[in-house]
């Protein structure tokens, strides 16, 4: 069987290393997984061709296709709420899933962290929306959204309100109140000017960026002795459910995290 990750670009993805390790651990010797750079213009042809091919199990989906992939299958509840998915499983009735939501929860719990009550998020895209849904499930009730253009965060604020969160939208650079978690889903350079203030405000810092590492935000958090999570934690967490959906077999968070870390280390050595 075949599977893979699509994005634009996709060559940087660590997902092949994770899924191939899962195949090895489960003795799935006849499975293959590759990265495919697919443009928006080519997305429909690429996906529909593989939906009709019985050798294909499905796809992992990364930026910028998380919203567009929803049109190719029946979305699960997180995908419907967020408006974007990261997994499509083929078959007679293709289904679209968002495993970023349980993935973030799994990563949080794997680190033994207490349930958060307040959080701040930088950014307002699909990953930010997934984290908001995960945080609501974890028990967060107060949310601050920092955006470079606050008017573009209306959909994220509406989602948070629907989930029962009290939400305050601020411009990036405005003061941050003390929170249990600061999560950044924006480029490292955009967060850098605000790194010290944000790290000071948080008990835990999560930065979706993991290469190059550490980012200015996580470096500031480490200096202040904060707990730090990064994109490898989310990548590993989301892969646990994604691998099961695509193959019917299981991998653990730690197995996925280790595979991603080894691959990143190998690339850094080149």
Secondary structure, DSSP 8 states (H G I E B T S, - for coil): -EEEEEESS-TT-SHHHHHHHHHHHTT-TT-EEEEEE--HHHHHHHHHHHHT-TTEEEEEE-TT-TTGGGGGSEE-HHHHHHT--SEEE-SSS-EEE-HHHHHHHHHHHHTT----SEEEEE--SHHHHHHHHHHHHHT--EEEEEESSGGGGHHHHHHHHHTT-EEEEEETTS----EEEEEE-S-HHHHHTTHHHHHHHEEEEEES--SSSS-HHHHHHHHTT-EEEEHHHHHHHHHHHHHHHHHS----HHHHHHHHHHHHHHHHT-
